[in-house]
Amino acid sequence: MSSSRGIGLIVGPAIGGYLAQPADKYPGIFSVNSIFGRFLYFLPCLCISLLAIAAVIACFWLPETLHKHTEDTMLNSSTEAVEEPCSDLNAEQSGSGCLSLFTNWPLMSTITVYCIFSLQDMAYAEVFSLWAVSDRKYGGLSFSSQDVGSVLSISGLLLLIYQILIYPLVANSIDPITLVRAIALLTIPLLSSYPFMPALSGSILQLALNCASFLKNSFSVTTMTVFNILMNDAVSQDLRASANGLSVTLMSIFKTIAPAVAGVIFSWAQRRQTAPFLPGDHLVFFMLNVFTVIGLMLTFRPFYARNGTSNH
């Protein structure tokens, strides 16, 4: 499932980067006086909306994956006798299951840490584009929207390859929560390197930025995959849908807050270009690392608990 993020990171930035301001980029196709010339970002938004409509329509043909058990006349009486009490037990657990999620500390601690890392990831996504297109005198890269789209598309392609070929090997050799901690530790120096990239130029800058962008996105996808596994392990199978719904709801709240917080911090950093401590964009990436450290600390006891290490 996480591989779809890689595909999205290839197609999405390409749509935004290459189709924005079409009258300026493709004057032979789009007139300045047309709707695409008057509304500079209408074309990519139109394409995104059409994709969303296509997704909604496609949902009507998606097969239901829930296991709906029907009575089979070929089953013998001994099999029915074994299955009947199991079905009653599952029904009883499902009836009180939703409320029990909030007292399931392995689940709630996992969701909390997941939300912190999701907030950091969404804040980074907000900051990256703003930082890349801002002028070099403000600590940015002076990139165009097309340049940003190219970087993100290349990262998405590499991410897809990583998710298919490399991640399974990593996941099979490292404990899930240990993998999250290692990623958090690697993220700190990675984010700290971004403010120094404006000193680079040409192919060296492109190489450094593409590598950093790929690493950051691969870290995010790995973390997301691991936490989905940990949340599934924290509950019984009949409660996984409810647990997933709860986690997505809470995570969405954090992802809603993240862009606003990141935008405020970025604007504040632009006014601190000559500050003696954390000048300019150094402050932005420092704050991203603050969330990383908070998430890392919450992966340890007594806050974090794996399934089977505490009552739930």
URJOJO-V398268 format. One record per residue. N is the residue number from 1. RES is the residue in one letter. OMEGA is omega in whole degrees, 0 to 359 (NA if undefined). BURIAL is # if it has 16 or more other ideal C-beta (glycine too) atoms within 10 Angstrom, else .. Layout:
n->N res->RES omega->OMEGA burial->BURIAL
n->N res->RES omega->OMEGA burial->BURIAL
This chain:
n->1 res->M omega->181 burial->.
n->2 res->S omega->178 burial->#
n->3 res->S omega->178 burial->#
n->4 res->S omega->176 burial->.
n->5 res->R omega->178 burial->#
n->6 res->G omega->177 burial->#
n->7 res->I omega->179 burial->.
n->8 res->G omega->180 burial->.
n->9 res->L omega->172 burial->#
n->10 res->I omega->186 burial->#
n->11 res->V omega->185 burial->.
n->12 res->G omega->179 burial->#
n->13 res->P omega->178 burial->#
n->14 res->A omega->178 burial->#
n->15 res->I omega->181 burial->#
n->16 res->G omega->186 burial->#
n->17 res->G omega->186 burial->#
n->18 res->Y omega->183 burial->#
n->19 res->L omega->176 burial->#
n->20 res->A omega->180 burial->#
n->21 res->Q omega->186 burial->#
n->22 res->P omega->181 burial->#
n->23 res->A omega->178 burial->#
n->24 res->D omega->184 burial->.
n->25 res->K omega->183 burial->.
n->26 res->Y omega->184 burial->.
n->27 res->P omega->179 burial->.
n->28 res->G omega->182 burial->.
n->29 res->I omega->185 burial->.
n->30 res->F omega->180 burial->#
n->31 res->S omega->178 burial->.
n->32 res->V omega->182 burial->.
n->33 res->N omega->179 burial->.
n->34 res->S omega->179 burial->.
n->35 res->I omega->179 burial->.
n->36 res->F omega->176 burial->#
n->37 res->G omega->180 burial->#
n->38 res->R omega->178 burial->.
n->39 res->F omega->193 burial->.
n->40 res->L omega->184 burial->.
n->41 res->Y omega->181 burial->.
n->42 res->F omega->184 burial->#
n->43 res->L omega->178 burial->#
n->44 res->P omega->179 burial->#
n->45 res->C omega->177 burial->.
n->46 res->L omega->179 burial->.
n->47 res->C omega->179 burial->.
n->48 res->I omega->179 burial->.
n->49 res->S omega->178 burial->.
n->50 res->L omega->176 burial->.
n->51 res->L omega->179 burial->.
n->52 res->A omega->178 burial->.
n->53 res->I omega->179 burial->.
n->54 res->A omega->179 burial->.
n->55 res->A omega->179 burial->.
n->56 res->V omega->180 burial->.
n->57 res->I omega->181 burial->.
n->58 res->A omega->181 burial->.
n->59 res->C omega->181 burial->.
n->60 res->F omega->180 burial->.
n->61 res->W omega->178 burial->.
n->62 res->L omega->180 burial->.
n->63 res->P omega->176 burial->.
n->64 res->E omega->184 burial->.
n->65 res->T omega->177 burial->.
n->66 res->L omega->179 burial->.
n->67 res->H omega->180 burial->.
n->68 res->K omega->185 burial->.
n->69 res->H omega->176 burial->.
n->70 res->T omega->183 burial->.
n->71 res->E omega->182 burial->.
n->72 res->D omega->181 burial->.
n->73 res->T omega->181 burial->.
n->74 res->M omega->180 burial->.
n->75 res->L omega->178 burial->.
n->76 res->N omega->186 burial->.
n->77 res->S omega->181 burial->.
n->78 res->S omega->179 burial->.
n->79 res->T omega->180 burial->.
n->80 res->E omega->181 burial->.
n->81 res->A omega->179 burial->.
n->82 res->V omega->185 burial->.
n->83 res->E omega->186 burial->.
n->84 res->E omega->179 burial->.
n->85 res->P omega->178 burial->.
n->86 res->C omega->180 burial->.
n->87 res->S omega->178 burial->.
n->88 res->D omega->180 burial->.
n->89 res->L omega->179 burial->.
n->90 res->N omega->179 burial->.
n->91 res->A omega->180 burial->.
n->92 res->E omega->180 burial->.
n->93 res->Q omega->182 burial->.
n->94 res->S omega->182 burial->.
n->95 res->G omega->181 burial->.
n->96 res->S omega->188 burial->.
n->97 res->G omega->185 burial->#
n->98 res->C omega->179 burial->.
n->99 res->L omega->181 burial->.
n->100 res->S omega->179 burial->.
n->101 res->L omega->184 burial->#
n->102 res->F omega->176 burial->.
n->103 res->T omega->177 burial->.
n->104 res->N omega->187 burial->#
n->105 res->W omega->174 burial->#
n->106 res->P omega->178 burial->#
n->107 res->L omega->185 burial->#
n->108 res->M omega->178 burial->#
n->109 res->S omega->177 burial->#
n->110 res->T omega->179 burial->#
n->111 res->I omega->181 burial->#
n->112 res->T omega->179 burial->#
n->113 res->V omega->178 burial->#
n->114 res->Y omega->180 burial->#
n->115 res->C omega->179 burial->#
n->116 res->I omega->179 burial->#
n->117 res->F omega->176 burial->#
n->118 res->S omega->177 burial->#
n->119 res->L omega->179 burial->#
n->120 res->Q omega->181 burial->#
n->121 res->D omega->180 burial->#
n->122 res->M omega->177 burial->#
n->123 res->A omega->177 burial->#
n->124 res->Y omega->179 burial->#
n->125 res->A omega->178 burial->#
n->126 res->E omega->185 burial->#
n->127 res->V omega->187 burial->#
n->128 res->F omega->182 burial->#
n->129 res->S omega->179 burial->#
n->130 res->L omega->180 burial->#
n->131 res->W omega->184 burial->#
n->132 res->A omega->183 burial->#
n->133 res->V omega->180 burial->.
n->134 res->S omega->184 burial->#
n->135 res->D omega->181 burial->.
n->136 res->R omega->180 burial->.
n->137 res->K omega->176 burial->.
n->138 res->Y omega->178 burial->.
n->139 res->G omega->180 burial->#
n->140 res->G omega->183 burial->#
n->141 res->L omega->181 burial->#
n->142 res->S omega->179 burial->.
n->143 res->F omega->170 burial->#
n->144 res->S omega->178 burial->.
n->145 res->S omega->178 burial->#
n->146 res->Q omega->177 burial->#
n->147 res->D omega->180 burial->#
n->148 res->V omega->178 burial->#
n->149 res->G omega->179 burial->#
n->150 res->S omega->180 burial->#
n->151 res->V omega->182 burial->#
n->152 res->L omega->178 burial->#
n->153 res->S omega->177 burial->#
n->154 res->I omega->178 burial->#
n->155 res->S omega->179 burial->#
n->156 res->G omega->178 burial->#
n->157 res->L omega->178 burial->.
n->158 res->L omega->180 burial->#
n->159 res->L omega->179 burial->#
n->160 res->L omega->178 burial->#
n->161 res->I omega->179 burial->.
n->162 res->Y omega->185 burial->#
n->163 res->Q omega->183 burial->#
n->164 res->I omega->190 burial->.
n->165 res->L omega->189 burial->.
n->166 res->I omega->186 burial->.
n->167 res->Y omega->180 burial->#
n->168 res->P omega->179 burial->.
n->169 res->L omega->180 burial->.
n->170 res->V omega->183 burial->.
n->171 res->A omega->181 burial->.
n->172 res->N omega->184 burial->.
n->173 res->S omega->184 burial->.
n->174 res->I omega->175 burial->.
n->175 res->D omega->186 burial->.
n->176 res->P omega->184 burial->#
n->177 res->I omega->174 burial->#
n->178 res->T omega->177 burial->.
n->179 res->L omega->178 burial->#
n->180 res->V omega->180 burial->#
n->181 res->R omega->179 burial->#
n->182 res->A omega->179 burial->#
n->183 res->I omega->179 burial->#
n->184 res->A omega->179 burial->#
n->185 res->L omega->178 burial->.
n->186 res->L omega->181 burial->.
n->187 res->T omega->184 burial->#
n->188 res->I omega->177 burial->.
n->189 res->P omega->179 burial->.
n->190 res->L omega->179 burial->#
n->191 res->L omega->179 burial->#
n->192 res->S omega->182 burial->.
n->193 res->S omega->185 burial->.
n->194 res->Y omega->182 burial->#
n->195 res->P omega->181 burial->#
n->196 res->F omega->183 burial->.
n->197 res->M omega->177 burial->#
n->198 res->P omega->176 burial->#
n->199 res->A omega->179 burial->.
n->200 res->L omega->179 burial->.
n->201 res->S omega->175 burial->.
n->202 res->G omega->184 burial->.
n->203 res->S omega->179 burial->.
n->204 res->I omega->178 burial->.
n->205 res->L omega->181 burial->.
n->206 res->Q omega->180 burial->.
n->207 res->L omega->181 burial->.
n->208 res->A omega->183 burial->.
n->209 res->L omega->179 burial->#
n->210 res->N omega->178 burial->#
n->211 res->C omega->180 burial->.
n->212 res->A omega->180 burial->#
n->213 res->S omega->178 burial->#
n->214 res->F omega->180 burial->#
n->215 res->L omega->181 burial->#
n->216 res->K omega->180 burial->#
n->217 res->N omega->177 burial->#
n->218 res->S omega->175 burial->#
n->219 res->F omega->182 burial->#
n->220 res->S omega->181 burial->#
n->221 res->V omega->178 burial->#
n->222 res->T omega->178 burial->#
n->223 res->T omega->180 burial->#
n->224 res->M omega->180 burial->#
n->225 res->T omega->181 burial->#
n->226 res->V omega->182 burial->#
n->227 res->F omega->175 burial->#
n->228 res->N omega->177 burial->#
n->229 res->I omega->181 burial->.
n->230 res->L omega->178 burial->#
n->231 res->M omega->177 burial->#
n->232 res->N omega->180 burial->#
n->233 res->D omega->185 burial->.
n->234 res->A omega->182 burial->#
n->235 res->V omega->175 burial->#
n->236 res->S omega->188 burial->.
n->237 res->Q omega->183 burial->.
n->238 res->D omega->180 burial->.
n->239 res->L omega->185 burial->#
n->240 res->R omega->179 burial->.
n->241 res->A omega->179 burial->.
n->242 res->S omega->179 burial->#
n->243 res->A omega->179 burial->#
n->244 res->N omega->178 burial->.
n->245 res->G omega->178 burial->.
n->246 res->L omega->182 burial->#
n->247 res->S omega->180 burial->#
n->248 res->V omega->179 burial->.
n->249 res->T omega->181 burial->.
n->250 res->L omega->180 burial->#
n->251 res->M omega->180 burial->#
n->252 res->S omega->177 burial->.
n->253 res->I omega->179 burial->.
n->254 res->F omega->179 burial->#
n->255 res->K omega->175 burial->#
n->256 res->T omega->181 burial->.
n->257 res->I omega->189 burial->.
n->258 res->A omega->182 burial->#
n->259 res->P omega->179 burial->.
n->260 res->A omega->179 burial->.
n->261 res->V omega->180 burial->#
n->262 res->A omega->179 burial->#
n->263 res->G omega->179 burial->.
n->264 res->V omega->181 burial->.
n->265 res->I omega->180 burial->#
n->266 res->F omega->178 burial->#
n->267 res->S omega->178 burial->.
n->268 res->W omega->181 burial->.
n->269 res->A omega->180 burial->#
n->270 res->Q omega->180 burial->#
n->271 res->R omega->182 burial->.
n->272 res->R omega->184 burial->#
n->273 res->Q omega->182 burial->.
n->274 res->T omega->181 burial->.
n->275 res->A omega->181 burial->.
n->276 res->P omega->182 burial->.
n->277 res->F omega->181 burial->.
n->278 res->L omega->181 burial->.
n->279 res->P omega->173 burial->.
n->280 res->G omega->186 burial->#
n->281 res->D omega->172 burial->#
n->282 res->H omega->180 burial->#
n->283 res->L omega->183 burial->#
n->284 res->V omega->184 burial->#
n->285 res->F omega->172 burial->#
n->286 res->F omega->180 burial->#
n->287 res->M omega->175 burial->#
n->288 res->L omega->178 burial->#
n->289 res->N omega->176 burial->#
n->290 res->V omega->178 burial->.
n->291 res->F omega->178 burial->#
n->292 res->T omega->180 burial->#
n->293 res->V omega->178 burial->.
n->294 res->I omega->178 burial->.
n->295 res->G omega->179 burial->#
n->296 res->L omega->181 burial->#
n->297 res->M omega->182 burial->.
n->298 res->L omega->177 burial->#
n->299 res->T omega->180 burial->#
n->300 res->F omega->173 burial->.
n->301 res->R omega->8 burial->.
n->302 res->P omega->184 burial->.
n->303 res->F omega->186 burial->.
n->304 res->Y omega->180 burial->#
n->305 res->A omega->175 burial->#
n->306 res->R omega->178 burial->#
n->307 res->N omega->180 burial->#
n->308 res->G omega->179 burial->.
n->309 res->T omega->177 burial->.
n->310 res->S omega->180 burial->.
n->311 res->N omega->179 burial->.
n->312 res->H omega->NA burial->#
